[in-house]
Amino acid sequence: MKKEHWQDIYATKGMQEVSWFQKVPEISLDLIQKVAPNKDASIIDVGGGDGFLVDNLLELGYTNITVLDISENAINRAKQRLGNIDEKVKWVISDITNFLPEKKYDVWHDRAVFHFLTEQKDIAKYKTLVNKSINDYFVLATFSDEGPNKCSGLEICKYSELDLKKQFDNSFKVIESFKKNHSTPFNTTQNFTFSVFQKQY
Ligand SMILES: C[S@@+](CC[C@H](N)C(=O)[O-])C[C@H]1O[C@@H](n2cnc3c(N)ncnc32)[C@H](O)[C@@H]1O
């Protein structure tokens, strides 16, 4: 059912008709460059949809990028936009809670996906997955405690900086955390919590 919801969104809404549209996701790009100056770092964008993070990372010279999304329509849109360059990217169509990674990633990026997991069993699966699939850094953005209650018609969970720390402090240390407003294409704002975690061994 989740998959159908997202397939339908990407079949019926244009790129700029979704609240998360951002041609240059500056905050994510800054954070990723800070933790992964090395251009061959393996980076996964979880729930990347048809977003522009991948375009920007390719432009910066990153060579080892994976984009995962539950929606095949979203992935196809991104692939079509990127044309031949898309061969440089590994595309994965999967619900993140069922994802079986073939390797560990140096950087795991998730903007606005974890907060859609509202059932404890799914949150637990995600936590297990990040604990075992990340070499170094986890860059996470969710709606903050001051953010909206829903997104794309779906219930979400809101997280303060402390809430995120508590969710992941079994295996990760917070190295940076802050709140930031995102301006949607509809001239509204959504408050996000961004946290950068470092894996603890
Ligand atoms: C709000 S959008 C954010 C897209 C992108 N991360 C960005 O910030 O522009 C949420 C994305 O997560 C995907 N998604 C939602 N639930 C998911 C799940 N359980 N597993 C994988 N992807 C999911 C959706 O298809 C959609 O592309």
The ligand as an SDF file (V2000), in Angstrom:
LIG
                    3D

 27 29  0  0  0  0  0  0  0  0999 V2000
    9.2160   13.3850    0.9550 C   0  0  0  0  0  0  0  0  0  0  0  0
    9.9650   12.5010   -0.3180 S   0  0  0  0  0  0  0  0  0  0  0  0
   11.6630   12.9900   -0.1520 C   0  0  0  0  0  0  0  0  0  0  0  0
   12.4570   12.7470   -1.3990 C   0  0  0  0  0  0  0  0  0  0  0  0
   13.9520   13.1210   -1.2800 C   0  0  0  0  0  0  0  0  0  0  0  0
   14.5960   12.3870   -0.2050 N   0  0  0  0  0  0  0  0  0  0  0  0
   14.1190   14.5940   -1.0830 C   0  0  0  0  0  0  0  0  0  0  0  0
   14.4450   15.0070    0.0370 O   0  0  0  0  0  0  0  0  0  0  0  0
   13.9120   15.3330   -2.0460 O   0  0  0  0  0  0  0  0  0  0  0  0
    9.9640   10.8440    0.3470 C   0  0  0  0  0  0  0  0  0  0  0  0
   10.5610    9.8350   -0.6050 C   0  0  0  0  0  0  0  0  0  0  0  0
   10.7340    8.6110    0.0840 O   0  0  0  0  0  0  0  0  0  0  0  0
   10.2350    7.5390   -0.6800 C   0  0  0  0  0  0  0  0  0  0  0  0
    9.7790    6.5330    0.3030 N   0  0  0  0  0  0  0  0  0  0  0  0
    8.7250    6.6290    1.1470 C   0  0  0  0  0  0  0  0  0  0  0  0
    8.6470    5.5500    1.9340 N   0  0  0  0  0  0  0  0  0  0  0  0
    9.6990    4.7660    1.5900 C   0  0  0  0  0  0  0  0  0  0  0  0
   10.1470    3.4960    2.0270 C   0  0  0  0  0  0  0  0  0  0  0  0
    9.5130    2.8190    3.0110 N   0  0  0  0  0  0  0  0  0  0  0  0
   11.2550    2.9620    1.4550 N   0  0  0  0  0  0  0  0  0  0  0  0
   11.9070    3.6320    0.4550 C   0  0  0  0  0  0  0  0  0  0  0  0
   11.5110    4.8250   -0.0070 N   0  0  0  0  0  0  0  0  0  0  0  0
   10.4120    5.3860    0.5490 C   0  0  0  0  0  0  0  0  0  0  0  0
    9.1410    8.1430   -1.5290 C   0  0  0  0  0  0  0  0  0  0  0  0
    8.8760    7.4160   -2.7070 O   0  0  0  0  0  0  0  0  0  0  0  0
    9.7070    9.5280   -1.8090 C   0  0  0  0  0  0  0  0  0  0  0  0
   10.4900    9.5460   -2.9720 O   0  0  0  0  0  0  0  0  0  0  0  0
  1  2  1  0
  2  3  1  0
  2 10  1  0
  3  4  1  0
  4  5  1  0
  5  6  1  0
  5  7  1  0
  7  8  2  0
  7  9  1  0
 10 11  1  0
 11 12  1  0
 11 26  1  0
 12 13  1  0
 13 14  1  0
 13 24  1  0
 14 15  1  0
 14 23  1  0
 15 16  2  0
 16 17  1  0
 17 18  1  0
 17 23  2  0
 18 19  1  0
 18 20  2  0
 20 21  1  0
 21 22  2  0
 22 23  1  0
 24 25  1  0
 24 26  1  0
 26 27  1  0
M  CHG  2   2   1   9  -1
M  END
$$$$
